[in-house]
Amino acid sequence: MTKQGLVLAGIVGTLIMTPTPAHAYLDPGTGSMFLQLLLGGLAGLAVLLKLYWQRLLSFFGFGHQESEIVAEGDATASEPESETEGPQH
């Protein structure tokens, strides 16, 4: 970078970092609103993680594999059948 470029960058940086008065007013309710926005966002993120937690774990390889499904014939063979009970409503 040339000497002129460094001087120009220094002048622009100085102008950008020079504070200017804002003439603005923030009432006490504004801080409460920002805190409420932050806490609501965190609660929404927690609900979103709870809903998709198993998908997230399986995406990274830590969840249960879906190939571990037991065949329907094997599952019904192990259950004892009771002939004494009537139809259930």
C-alpha positions in Angstrom: 0.0 0.0 0.0 1.3 3.4 -0.9 1.9 6.2 1.6 -1.1 8.1 0.2 -3.3 5.1 0.7 -2.2 4.7 4.3 -2.9 8.4 5.0 -6.4 8.1 3.3 -7.2 5.0 5.3 -6.1 6.7 8.6 -8.3 9.7 7.8 -11.3 7.6 7.0 -10.8 5.4 10.1 -10.5 8.5 12.3 -13.8 9.9 10.8 -15.6 6.6 11.3 -14.5 6.3 15.0 -15.2 9.9 16.0 -18.4 9.9 18.1 -21.3 12.1 17.2 -24.1 13.1 19.5 -27.2 11.1 18.9 -29.9 13.3 20.6 -31.9 10.2 21.3 -33.8 9.0 24.4 -34.4 5.5 25.5 -37.0 5.1 28.2 -36.7 2.4 30.9 -39.3 0.2 29.1 -36.9 -0.2 26.1 -34.4 -2.3 28.2 -37.3 -4.5 29.4 -38.4 -5.0 25.8 -35.0 -6.0 24.6 -34.7 -8.4 27.6 -38.1 -9.9 26.7 -37.0 -10.3 23.0 -33.9 -12.1 24.1 -35.6 -14.4 26.5 -38.4 -15.2 24.0 -35.8 -16.0 21.3 -34.0 -18.4 23.7 -37.3 -20.1 24.6 -38.2 -20.5 21.0 -34.7 -22.0 20.3 -35.2 -24.4 23.2 -38.5 -25.6 21.8 -37.1 -25.9 18.3 -34.2 -28.0 19.7 -36.6 -30.2 21.7 -38.7 -30.9 18.6 -35.8 -31.8 16.3 -33.3 -33.2 18.9 -33.6 -36.9 17.6 -33.1 -35.8 14.0 -30.1 -33.7 15.0 -28.5 -36.6 16.9 -29.1 -39.0 14.0 -27.7 -36.4 11.6 -24.4 -36.4 13.5 -24.5 -40.2 13.9 -25.4 -40.5 17.6 -29.1 -41.4 17.3 -30.8 -44.8 16.9 -30.6 -46.4 13.5 -33.9 -46.8 11.7 -32.8 -50.2 10.3 -33.4 -51.8 13.7 -37.1 -52.3 13.0 -38.4 -55.7 14.1 -40.4 -57.5 11.5 -44.1 -57.7 12.2 -44.2 -61.5 12.1 -41.5 -61.8 14.7 -43.2 -59.3 17.1 -46.5 -61.1 17.1 -45.0 -64.5 17.6 -43.6 -63.6 21.0 -46.9 -62.2 22.3 -49.1 -64.8 24.1 -52.7 -64.9 22.9 -55.4 -65.0 25.4 -58.6 -66.8 24.4 -60.5 -66.2 27.7 -60.8 -62.4 27.2 -63.7 -61.0 25.2 -63.5 -58.2 22.7 -62.2 -55.0 24.1 -64.0 -51.8 23.5 
